[in-house]
Amino acid sequence: MSGYALITGASSGIGLAIAEALARQGHNLILVARRREALDSIASELTQRFGIKVLFRICDLSEPLQLSGLLHELEHGPWSIDLLVNNAGLGCAGAFLQQDWGREQRQLEVNVLALTRLCHALGQHMAQRGGGQILNLASLAAFQPGPWMSSYYASKAYVLHFSEGLREELRPLGVHVCTLCPGPTRSAFFRDAQMDISRLENSPLLMKAEEVALIALKGLAKNRAIIIPGWRNRLLTFLPRFTPRWLVRWLSGRLTRTYGGL
């Protein structure tokens, strides 16, 4: 394939798993994350294993100036990006009023603003070419409020609703927008969010990143609007529709505190 897939948060977890799955399909890659050493190693390995072109860019998406620099380089570079995977995301767990505001702001910069800016910039280029794909990473958290992770849940609800709206806007222009809503996944996310998920360790809800990535690419190939890995997770998205809102809030908060070790 001559085009590139740009993947944010590509140094670990679901982002890395999607990068490897795309590389296996012969897709050239542009990997974006904060850790140079990790990206350098990943790029070398994927190039050697699959004979594709792998570029990487160091960018902290919570820093608007760094994101502007990345977008400027992409805009003036020779690369044709036919797939954008907005995978990068941060989480803050615990009582909202006790959180450091800088940490909360970084979460919103990455989960909401950076994702939206990338969709705007690269979506324009895709529309001008008459085709492209965008895969935005939301979460099961997008389907209900989440006490003790209130801003995180809200950010993922934004991603889901924004992506669904954008899908309708860009469909006539040949650009397909899909939203991935995984449940709990083995990754560094929980550690970075300062959560202890040891009680989830043996739960069938806890999926491997590689499983999620394969399901994501199958859904992307079928142009599914919303991709929810695992039948149990799909069932959970229906429950809030038939449950009183006060009970949804209570249950969500209780589960977050119990299984997040808060």
C-alpha positions as CSV (number, residue, x, y, z in Angstrom):
1,M,0.0,0.0,0.0
2,S,1.4,3.4,-0.9
3,G,-0.6,5.4,1.7
4,Y,0.2,5.6,5.4
5,A,-1.8,4.9,8.6
6,L,-1.1,7.4,11.3
7,I,-1.6,5.9,14.8
8,T,-1.4,8.0,18.0
9,G,-0.5,6.3,21.3
10,A,1.3,3.7,19.3
11,S,4.0,2.8,21.8
12,S,2.0,0.3,23.8
13,G,-1.4,-1.3,24.4
14,I,-4.1,-1.1,21.7
15,G,-2.2,1.4,19.6
16,L,0.8,-0.9,19.3
17,A,-1.4,-3.9,18.6
18,I,-3.2,-2.0,15.8
19,A,0.1,-1.0,14.4
20,E,1.3,-4.6,14.3
21,A,-1.9,-5.8,12.8
22,L,-1.8,-3.1,10.1
23,A,1.8,-3.9,9.4
24,R,0.9,-7.5,8.9
25,Q,-1.5,-6.4,6.2
26,G,1.3,-4.5,4.5
27,H,0.2,-1.0,5.5
28,N,2.9,1.7,5.9
29,L,2.8,3.5,9.2
30,I,3.4,6.8,11.0
31,L,3.6,6.1,14.7
32,V,3.0,8.9,17.2
33,A,3.8,8.8,20.9
34,R,5.9,10.4,23.6
35,R,8.6,7.8,24.1
36,R,11.4,8.0,21.5
37,E,13.2,4.8,22.6
38,A,10.0,2.7,22.4
39,L,9.0,4.0,19.0
40,D,12.5,3.6,17.6
41,S,12.5,-0.1,18.6
42,I,9.0,-0.7,17.4
43,A,9.6,1.0,14.0
44,S,12.8,-1.1,13.4
45,E,11.1,-4.3,14.4
46,L,8.0,-3.8,12.2
47,T,10.1,-2.7,9.2
48,Q,12.3,-5.9,9.5
49,R,9.4,-8.3,10.0
50,F,7.0,-7.0,7.4
51,G,9.1,-5.0,4.9
52,I,7.0,-1.9,5.2
53,K,7.8,1.8,5.7
54,V,7.5,2.9,9.3
55,L,8.1,6.5,10.4
56,F,7.7,7.8,13.9
57,R,7.2,11.2,15.4
58,I,7.7,12.2,19.1
59,C,4.7,14.3,20.2
60,D,3.0,14.9,23.5
61,L,-0.5,15.5,22.4
62,S,-1.4,17.2,25.6
63,E,0.9,20.1,24.5
64,P,-0.9,22.2,21.8
65,L,2.4,23.6,20.4
66,Q,3.8,20.1,19.9
67,L,0.5,19.0,18.2
68,S,0.7,22.1,15.9
69,G,4.2,21.2,14.9
70,L,3.2,17.7,14.1
71,L,0.2,18.9,12.0
72,H,2.4,21.4,10.2
73,E,4.9,18.6,9.3
74,L,2.1,16.3,8.1
75,E,0.5,19.1,6.0
76,H,3.8,19.9,4.2
77,G,5.2,16.4,4.0
78,P,5.0,14.0,1.1
79,W,3.0,11.4,2.9
80,S,-0.5,10.5,1.9
81,I,-2.4,9.4,5.1
82,D,-5.4,7.2,4.2
83,L,-6.1,6.0,7.8
84,L,-6.1,8.0,11.0
85,V,-6.2,6.0,14.2
86,N,-6.9,8.3,17.2
87,N,-5.9,5.8,19.9
88,A,-4.0,8.0,22.4
89,G,-5.9,8.6,25.6
90,L,-5.3,9.4,29.3
91,G,-7.4,8.6,32.4
92,C,-7.7,10.2,35.8
93,A,-9.2,8.1,38.5
94,G,-10.4,9.3,41.9
95,A,-12.5,12.1,43.3
96,F,-12.7,15.0,40.8
97,L,-12.1,17.7,43.4
98,Q,-9.0,16.0,44.7
99,Q,-7.4,15.7,41.3
100,D,-4.5,17.9,40.2
101,W,-6.0,20.3,37.7
102,G,-2.9,20.0,35.4
103,R,-3.5,16.2,35.2
104,E,-7.2,16.7,34.4
105,Q,-6.4,19.3,31.7
106,R,-3.8,17.0,30.0
107,Q,-6.5,14.3,29.9
108,L,-8.9,16.6,28.1
109,E,-6.3,18.0,25.8
110,V,-5.5,14.4,24.6
111,N,-8.9,12.7,24.7
112,V,-10.9,15.6,23.3
113,L,-8.9,18.4,21.7
114,A,-6.0,16.6,20.1
115,L,-8.4,13.9,18.7
116,T,-10.7,16.6,17.3
117,R,-7.8,18.6,15.8
118,L,-6.4,15.6,14.0
119,C,-9.8,14.7,12.6
120,H,-10.2,18.2,11.3
121,A,-6.7,18.5,9.7
122,L,-6.4,15.0,8.2
123,G,-10.1,14.8,7.5
124,Q,-9.8,17.8,5.2
125,H,-7.0,16.1,3.2
126,M,-9.0,12.9,3.0
127,A,-12.1,14.7,1.8
128,Q,-10.0,16.6,-0.9
129,R,-8.7,13.2,-2.2
130,G,-12.2,11.7,-2.1
131,G,-11.5,8.9,0.4
132,G,-10.0,7.8,3.7
133,Q,-10.8,6.2,7.1
134,I,-10.8,7.5,10.6
135,L,-10.9,5.2,13.6
136,N,-11.5,7.0,16.9
137,L,-11.0,5.2,20.2
138,A,-13.8,5.8,22.7
139,S,-14.7,3.2,25.4
140,L,-17.6,1.4,27.1
141,A,-17.3,4.4,29.4
142,A,-19.0,6.4,26.6
143,F,-22.4,4.9,27.3
144,Q,-22.9,6.1,30.9
145,P,-21.6,8.6,33.5
146,G,-18.7,7.4,35.6
147,P,-18.4,8.8,39.2
148,W,-14.8,8.8,40.4
149,M,-13.7,9.0,36.7
150,S,-16.2,11.7,35.7
151,S,-14.2,13.7,33.3
152,Y,-12.7,10.5,31.6
153,Y,-16.2,9.0,31.0
154,A,-17.4,12.4,29.7
155,S,-14.4,12.7,27.4
156,K,-15.2,9.3,25.9
157,A,-18.9,10.2,25.5
158,Y,-17.7,13.2,23.5
159,V,-15.6,11.0,21.3
160,L,-18.5,8.7,20.6
161,H,-21.0,11.4,19.8
162,F,-18.5,13.5,17.8
163,S,-17.5,10.5,15.8
164,E,-21.0,9.5,15.0
165,G,-21.9,13.0,13.8
166,L,-18.7,13.3,11.8
167,R,-19.5,10.0,10.1
168,E,-22.6,11.4,8.6
169,E,-20.9,14.6,7.6
170,L,-18.0,12.9,5.8
171,R,-19.8,9.9,4.3
172,P,-20.8,11.8,1.1
173,L,-17.2,12.8,0.7
174,G,-15.9,9.2,0.7
175,V,-14.4,9.4,4.2
176,H,-15.5,6.6,6.6
177,V,-15.5,7.3,10.4
178,C,-15.7,4.4,12.8
179,T,-15.6,4.4,16.6
180,L,-13.9,1.7,18.7
181,C,-15.5,1.1,22.2
182,P,-13.5,-1.5,24.0
183,G,-14.1,-2.6,27.6
184,P,-11.3,-3.3,30.1
185,T,-8.1,-4.2,28.1
186,R,-4.7,-5.3,29.3
187,S,-2.5,-2.2,28.8
188,A,-0.6,0.5,30.7
189,F,-3.8,2.6,30.9
190,F,-4.8,1.5,34.3
191,R,-1.3,1.9,35.8
192,D,-1.1,5.4,34.3
193,A,-4.6,6.2,35.7
194,Q,-3.4,5.0,39.1
195,M,-5.9,2.2,39.3
196,D,-5.5,-1.2,40.8
197,I,-7.5,-3.7,38.7
198,S,-6.3,-6.8,40.4
199,R,-9.9,-7.8,41.0
200,L,-10.4,-7.8,37.3
201,E,-7.5,-10.0,36.6
202,N,-9.5,-13.2,36.0
203,S,-12.6,-11.5,34.6
204,P,-13.7,-12.6,31.1
205,L,-14.3,-8.8,30.5
206,L,-10.6,-8.2,30.5
207,M,-9.4,-8.6,26.9
208,K,-5.9,-8.7,25.4
209,A,-4.9,-5.7,23.3
210,E,-4.2,-8.0,20.3
211,E,-7.8,-9.3,20.4
212,V,-9.2,-5.8,20.5
213,A,-7.0,-4.7,17.6
214,L,-8.1,-7.6,15.3
215,I,-11.8,-6.9,16.0
216,A,-11.2,-3.2,15.4
217,L,-9.6,-3.8,11.9
218,K,-12.4,-6.3,11.0
219,G,-15.0,-3.7,11.9
220,L,-13.0,-1.0,10.1
221,A,-13.0,-3.2,6.9
222,K,-16.8,-3.5,7.2
223,N,-17.2,0.2,7.9
224,R,-19.1,-0.3,11.1
225,A,-20.1,2.9,12.8
226,I,-19.5,1.5,16.3
227,I,-17.2,-1.4,17.1
228,I,-17.6,-3.1,20.5
229,P,-15.2,-6.0,21.1
230,G,-16.7,-9.0,22.9
231,W,-20.4,-10.0,23.3
232,R,-20.3,-9.3,27.1
233,N,-19.2,-5.7,26.4
234,R,-21.9,-5.3,23.7
235,L,-24.5,-6.5,26.2
236,L,-23.3,-3.9,28.8
237,T,-23.9,-1.1,26.4
238,F,-27.6,-2.0,26.3
239,L,-28.2,-2.0,30.1
240,P,-28.1,1.8,30.6
241,R,-30.9,2.1,28.1
242,F,-33.3,0.1,30.2
243,T,-32.2,1.1,33.7
244,P,-33.2,4.3,35.6
245,R,-30.5,7.0,35.4
246,W,-30.0,7.2,39.2
247,L,-29.3,3.5,39.3
248,V,-26.9,3.7,36.3
249,R,-24.9,6.4,38.1
250,W,-24.8,4.5,41.4
251,L,-23.8,1.2,39.8
252,S,-21.1,2.9,37.6
253,G,-19.6,4.6,40.5
254,R,-19.6,1.5,42.7
255,L,-17.9,-0.6,39.9
256,T,-15.3,2.1,39.3
257,R,-14.4,2.2,43.0
258,T,-14.5,-1.6,43.5
259,Y,-12.6,-2.8,40.4
260,G,-10.4,0.3,40.1
261,G,-9.1,-0.1,43.7
262,L,-10.2,3.4,44.6
